[in-house]
C-alpha cells in the first residue's frame, strides 16, 4: 500500500504538482465564477457549493489534460524521454485510464447535484478534450503546423472557463451575462501565454524529439510570440475589466506586468541561460495568477466585505 502511494506521489510531483497547480487553478476558477457574478449585478454572489464545484471541476479538467498528453505522447516519450514516469514504468496507461474515468464520474455527479443543466456544457468540454487527445485525427498535419497545433489545443481553455462560469449563472437559471465573451477570449490567449512560456528554453536545455518553440522558431521569434500573447491577453482583459467597471486598476496593473515581461524577455534574449529561460515559464504562471485574481476574485471579495 505504501509503495502504491509512493508511486502516485512521485507521478504527481513530476507530471502534475498538485499544490502548485491547485493555486493557479483556484485563481482560474474563482476568477471565472467571480467575474460572472460581477457582471450579474451589484448584489450578486456565487453560492458556496458553486465556488467549490467550479474549483474541483476545473482541477479535474486540467488533470484530464495532463492525462491526455500521457496517452497521445506515449510513443514519443518512450523513444525520446524514457525518464518520464509512464515511459520508465512507474505507472501504466491503464492506471491513468482509471484515474481519468474516476475524474469524469466525479465531474458528472457534481454537475448533476448542482444543476443538471450544466451537463451539456460539461459534455462539450469532454468532447473537445477527446478530440484533442486524438490530435483531431490529423496528427501529422498538425505537427507540421506548430501555430495551428497550439491554437486548436488552446480552445479548450475558454471551454473550461465557460463551464466554470456556468457554475454561477446557469446554476441559478439565468442567461449568460453580457460581456462574458471578452473574459473567455482573454482566457484563450492566456492559455497561449502559459503554453509558450513553458516551451521556451535555453539552448543547452533543448532535448532531441522535444519540439519547443525556441527550437522550432528560434529564441527571438519565440519570445516575440510570447510578448504578443501577453499583449493580446492584456487587451482582452482590459475590455473584460471595462465591462465590470474595473478598467482603471486593471490598466495600471497591466502596465506593470507587461513592463516586467518585457524585461524578462530582453534578458533571456541577451543571455539565454537556463535560469532566465525558466523565469519565462515561472512568470507566465505569476502573470496568470495575478491577472485572474485581480479581474474577478479580489474585486468580488472587496465588494462583499464593503457590503457587509
C-alpha positions in Angstrom: 0.0 0.0 0.0 2.9 2.3 0.9 4.6 1.5 -2.4 1.4 2.3 -4.3 1.0 5.7 -2.6 4.7 6.5 -3.2 4.5 5.9 -6.9 1.5 8.2 -7.2 3.2 10.8 -5.1 6.2 10.6 -7.4 4.0 10.8 -10.5 2.2 14.0 -9.3 5.5 15.6 -8.3 7.0 15.1 -11.8 3.9 15.5 -14.1 1.2 17.3 -12.2 2.4 19.0 -9.0 -0.9 19.1 -7.1 -0.2 22.1 -4.8 1.4 24.3 -7.4 -1.4 23.6 -9.9 -4.1 23.9 -7.3 -3.1 27.5 -6.6 -3.3 28.5 -10.2 -6.5 26.6 -10.9 -8.1 28.1 -7.9 -7.3 31.6 -9.3 -8.6 30.4 -12.6 -11.9 29.0 -11.3 -12.6 31.6 -8.6 -11.9 34.4 -11.1 -14.3 32.9 -13.6 -17.2 32.4 -11.2 -16.5 35.8 -9.5 -16.4 37.7 -12.8 -19.7 36.1 -13.8 -21.2 37.3 -10.5 -19.7 40.8 -11.1 -21.4 41.0 -14.4 -24.8 39.9 -13.0 -25.0 43.0 -10.8 -24.1 44.7 -7.5 -25.7 42.2 -5.2 -24.8 39.0 -7.0 -22.6 36.4 -5.4 -22.0 32.8 -6.2 -23.1 30.2 -3.7 -20.6 28.3 -1.7 -21.3 25.0 -3.4 -20.8 26.8 -6.8 -17.4 28.0 -5.7 -16.3 24.5 -4.6 -17.7 22.7 -7.6 -16.2 25.2 -10.0 -12.8 24.6 -8.5 -13.0 20.8 -8.3 -14.4 20.5 -11.8 -11.7 22.9 -13.2 -9.0 21.0 -11.3 -10.2 17.7 -12.8 -10.3 19.1 -16.3 -6.7 20.2 -16.1 -5.8 16.8 -14.7 -7.5 15.2 -17.7 -5.4 17.5 -20.0 -2.3 16.1 -18.4 -3.6 12.5 -18.7 -4.5 13.1 -22.4 -0.9 14.2 -23.0 0.4 11.0 -21.5 -1.7 8.9 -24.0 -1.1 10.9 -27.1 2.7 11.4 -26.4 3.3 7.8 -25.2 5.2 6.7 -28.4 7.4 9.9 -28.5 8.1 9.7 -24.7 9.1 6.1 -25.0 11.5 7.0 -27.7 12.9 10.3 -26.6 12.0 10.7 -22.9 12.4 7.4 -21.2 12.9 9.1 -17.9 9.2 10.1 -17.6 7.0 8.1 -15.2 5.0 6.2 -17.8 8.0 5.5 -20.0 10.0 4.1 -17.2 7.1 2.0 -15.9 6.3 3.9 -12.7 2.7 4.0 -13.7 0.9 2.4 -16.6 -1.5 3.9 -19.1 -4.2 1.6 -17.7 -3.6 3.1 -14.3 -4.1 6.6 -15.8 -7.2 5.5 -17.7 -8.8 4.5 -14.3 -7.9 7.9 -12.9 -9.4 9.6 -16.0 -12.6 7.6 -15.7 -12.9 8.4 -12.0 -12.4 12.1 -12.6 -15.2 12.1 -15.3 -17.6 10.3 -12.9 -16.9 12.8 -10.2 -17.4 15.8 -12.5 -20.7 14.2 -13.7 -22.0 13.7 -10.2 -21.1 17.2 -9.1 -22.8 18.8 -12.1 -25.8 16.6 -11.6 -26.0 17.7 -7.9 -25.5 21.4 -8.5 -27.6 21.8 -11.7 -28.4 19.1 -14.3 -28.4 21.9 -17.0 -24.7 22.0 -16.6 -24.3 18.6 -18.2 -24.4 19.7 -21.9 -21.6 22.2 -21.3 -19.6 19.5 -19.4 -20.1 17.1 -22.3 -18.8 19.8 -24.7 -15.6 20.0 -22.7 -15.2 16.3 -22.7 -15.9 16.0 -26.4 -13.3 18.7 -27.3 -10.8 17.1 -24.9 -11.4 13.7 -26.5 -10.8 15.1 -30.0 -7.6 16.8 -28.7 -6.4 13.5 -27.3 -6.6 12.1 -30.8 -5.0 15.2 -32.3 -8.3 15.8 -34.1 -7.5 12.8 -36.3 -4.9 14.8 -38.3 -1.8 14.3 -36.2 0.8 14.6 -38.9 -0.9 17.6 -40.5 -1.0 19.4 -37.1 2.6 18.5 -36.1 3.8 20.2 -39.3 2.0 23.4 -38.3 3.1 24.4 -34.7 1.0 27.6 -34.5 -2.2 25.8 -35.7 -1.4 23.0 -33.3 -1.2 25.5 -30.4 -4.3 27.5 -31.0 -6.5 24.5 -31.7 -5.4 23.0 -28.4 -5.8 26.3 -26.5 -9.5 26.4 -27.4 -10.1 24.1 -24.5 -9.3 26.9 -22.1 -12.4 29.1 -22.9 -14.5 25.9 -22.9 -13.4 25.0 -19.4 -13.8 28.7 -18.4 -17.4 28.7 -19.9 -18.3 25.7 -17.8 -16.7 27.2 -14.7 -18.7 30.4 -15.1 -21.8 28.4 -15.7 -21.5 27.1 -12.1 -22.6 30.6 -11.3 -25.1 31.8 -13.9 -26.5 28.6 -15.2 -26.8 27.1 -11.7 -29.3 29.7 -10.8 -31.0 29.5 -14.2 -30.3 33.0 -15.6 -29.0 33.9 -19.0 -25.3 34.1 -19.7 -24.1 37.5 -18.5 -23.4 40.1 -21.2 -19.6 40.7 -21.6 -18.5 37.2 -20.6 -17.3 36.7 -24.1 -14.3 39.0 -23.5 -13.3 37.1 -20.4 -13.4 33.9 -22.4 -11.3 35.4 -25.2 -8.8 36.6 -22.5 -8.6 33.0 -21.2 -7.9 31.7 -24.7 -4.9 34.0 -25.2 -3.7 33.4 -21.7 -3.6 29.7 -22.4 -1.1 30.7 -25.2 1.0 32.6 -22.7 1.3 29.5 -20.5 2.0 27.2 -23.4 4.6 29.5 -25.0 6.2 30.2 -21.6 6.7 26.5 -20.8 8.3 25.8 -24.1 10.9 28.5 -24.3 14.3 27.0 -23.2 17.9 27.8 -23.1 19.9 26.2 -25.9 21.7 23.8 -23.6 18.3 22.5 -22.3 16.8 21.6 -25.7 16.1 17.9 -25.9 16.0 15.7 -29.0 12.4 14.9 -30.0 11.0 17.8 -27.9 9.6 20.4 -30.1 9.9 23.6 -28.1 9.0 26.9 -29.6 12.6 28.2 -29.0 13.8 25.2 -31.1 11.1 25.4 -33.9 11.0 29.2 -34.3 14.3 30.3 -32.8 14.6 32.2 -29.5 13.8 35.7 -30.9 10.6 34.6 -32.6 9.5 32.5 -29.6 9.9 35.5 -27.3 8.1 37.8 -29.7 5.2 35.3 -29.8 5.2 35.2 -26.0 5.1 39.0 -25.9 2.3 39.1 -28.5 0.2 36.6 -26.4 0.8 38.7 -23.3 -0.4 41.9 -25.1 -3.5 40.2 -26.6 -4.3 38.7 -23.2 -3.9 42.1 -21.6 -6.0 43.8 -24.3 -9.0 41.5 -23.8 -8.5 41.6 -20.0 -8.9 45.3 -20.2 -12.1 45.0 -22.3 -13.4 42.5 -19.8 -12.4 44.8 -16.9 -14.3 47.7 -18.6 -17.5 45.6 -18.7 -17.1 45.0 -14.9 -16.1 48.6 -14.1 -12.5 47.7 -13.3 -10.7 49.3 -16.2 -8.5 51.8 -14.3 -6.9 49.4 -11.7 -6.5 46.7 -14.3 -4.9 49.1 -16.8 -2.4 50.2 -14.2 -1.7 46.5 -13.2 -1.2 45.5 -16.8 1.4 48.3 -17.4 3.4 46.9 -14.5 3.0 43.3 -15.5 3.9 43.9 -19.2 7.0 46.0 -18.2 8.2 43.1 -16.1 7.6 40.7 -19.0 9.5 42.9 -21.4 12.5 43.0 -19.1 12.5 39.2 -18.6 12.3 38.6 -22.3 15.1 41.0 -23.2 17.3 39.5 -20.5 16.7 36.0 -21.9 17.5 37.1 -25.5 20.7 38.8 -24.3 21.9 35.8 -22.3 19.7 32.7 -22.8 20.8 31.0 -19.6 18.8 28.2 -18.0 17.6 30.3 -15.1 16.4 33.1 -17.4 14.5 30.6 -19.6 12.8 29.1 -16.6 11.9 32.6 -15.4 9.8 33.0 -18.5 7.8 29.9 -17.6 7.6 30.9 -13.9 6.5 34.5 -14.8 3.8 33.1 -17.2 2.2 31.4 -14.2 2.6 34.5 -12.0 1.1 36.7 -14.7 -1.9 34.3 -14.9 -2.3 34.1 -11.1 -2.2 37.9 -10.6 -4.4 38.7 -13.6 -7.1 36.2 -12.8 -7.4 37.1 -9.2 -7.4 40.9 -10.0 -10.1 40.6 -12.6 -12.6 38.5 -10.6 -11.9 37.2 -7.2 -10.4 40.2 -5.4 -13.0 42.8 -6.7 -15.9 40.4 -5.7 -14.4 39.8 -2.2 -13.9 43.5 -1.8 -17.5 44.2 -2.8 -18.7 41.6 -0.3 -16.6 43.0 2.5 -17.8 46.6 1.8 -21.4 45.5 1.7 -21.1 43.6 5.0 
